[in-house]
Amino acid sequence: MSQTTVSDARPSPPRRPGWTRVGVVLGGQGVSLIGDQVFFIAAVWAAAQMGGTTAVTLVTLAESVPRALAMIFGGVLCDALGPRVVLLRTTSVRIAVLAIATVIALNSPSVWLLVVVAALEGALLGLGTPSFGTLMPRMVEGDQLGRANSIRTMVARFAPIIGSPFGAWLVAEGQLPIALGVVTVGCVVALLCLAPVTKEISAPTAAPSGVPMWKRTGDGLKLLRSDRKLRLLFLSALCLDFAFAWPMNPGLPVLVIERGWQVSAVGLVIACWAGGALAGAGISAVVGERVPLSIRLVGSGVGIGVLLVAMVFAPTLVLMAVLSAALGVCSGLNGPAAVTLYQKAAPADRLGTAMAMLALAGIGCAPFAYALSGALAGLTSPELAWAVTALVAFGGPITAARALRIPSV
């Protein structure tokens, strides 16, 4: 893979040491992600207490649907305005929305308040996600990009460990306004970290295309259609996201119930996976470029497929938990490598659009995976549905290997 050509196509990194800026940005993101977890858990728990299953469904849909749709526009906005402008504006609006919601929750908390806030939060996060995905290539040298993405993955894996139980505890204690206040403070910290260290990230210099923003929602698909290497890397990520979606979400509780294990088994398996993923991302950060990204991507992809299939045949909970931890390690190695190679393959002036499509691969495929695998489980058995879905994971390393044979342009 020719990294020289790709590096030359991108804006030169600033003279200030990149790692200092990466640390500040990811530190702010870590605080913000903890707040996001607090909000999500608090909103779901509070909705369940106020309106039961229907309220939980409303809040979940209100957050997820606008977020997925907004990502399409978020990539276009990033390429048109630059990531700094998009991130500062979306974060500022989030602070205003959450602050108002906190005040309202002090006097009259309701399900509809949670639905409105969830929808606005989802839309603003969707608009900002592609822009944040373009920051690392603009802050560090090409050969350090993999390490930066590994650290970012560690931050993302660590946030739920703190945020989820904290949010649940706050709502259990009847402190929904405090939970909203915590999220607001997290956004303020993120904004204070972003503002100074992104000053050197220049806005796009290309002239506006003259095409209305709403007519550019298909730019991501056009980009993938025109760039074979990027398309194959996208399909690699899509295969792995699809393979993970049903087994590690609705499929796991169904399997646990069928085998007569305790409900705590679900938490144990997920916790082992999360711990392994955190360890894998840490290993990836330490290893850096000493192990080529291509080897990490293909090797960990094969490991994910093998371990997903092996988990469903594990006869005991202990063995399943061990396999889940190993699966987490492979995930922690695979994610940063996949993102890094995808960023390097994407055109510099359309990086936001490319990152929007990659983010949609994870969010957009989940409903389809749930529906297809769930239907297969109903017609056959949870074990067969799990195994068939897991086999899709092998499409990840296969398409990645094909992509890596294409030289960068």
C-alpha angles and dihedrals in degrees: 000000000000107000093171094068092047093048092050090054093057130075111271113259114254120263093242111094106276097213094062090055092044090053093051094046095046092044090056091045091051092055090046093049091051087053091049090054091048090052096047095048092041093049094048094046094045091048091051091052094048103037112005125223095340092056092048090052092050093050093046093050092044090058101039104041098051090043093056093045094046092054089068090059092037093065092049091048091050092054092044101043105018128251095269094060094045095047096046093048098044092046092049092052090047090055091052093047094047093045091053091046090052091055092047092048090056090064110023117009113186142163091252091055089055092047093051094045091046091051093049092044092050093049094048093046089049092052092050101041098080091047092053089049090061097053100082095058088051095050107044138039118268096254091053096047094093092055092049091051090048091055090047089053091051090053091050092049094047097050097071091051089066103024101049100056091039092054092046091050093050093052092043086057091050094250103132092142090054090050090053089047090053090054090049092053090049090055091048091053091048091051093049090051095045100046101064101035097048095054091099093054101098124215119249114283096202116109117253113270093228090231113125114251094241091056091057096064090106094056092101094057091045090052093051091046092053098043113060097187093050090045093054092048089050091051089049091057091043093055093052093045090050093048092051098044103077103028096049097040123031094358096062097058090045091052093046092051092048091052093049096241123147121269088245087070089075091055092047094052093046092046091052090050092049092049091049092048091052090049092047092052089048091052089049091052093049095045093049114167095340088096109045116246090233092059092046092049098048096036095049090044091058089046091053091053094047094046095046090054092044093052095063091054094047106122096204136044091235092057092046090052091051091049090047091055090051089048089053091053090053090048091051090052095043101048100059092042092051094048093046096050090044091052091049092050095048120094110258094232093049100040093119092054091048093050091048090058092048091052090048090054089068099039100036100049096053097080091048092048091049092049098044097041092041091053091048090050090052093050096043123002138301090249094056093044090051093049095047092047091047091055089065087069090073088067086069100066092035094057091039091055090051091049093051091058090063113087118236118253 
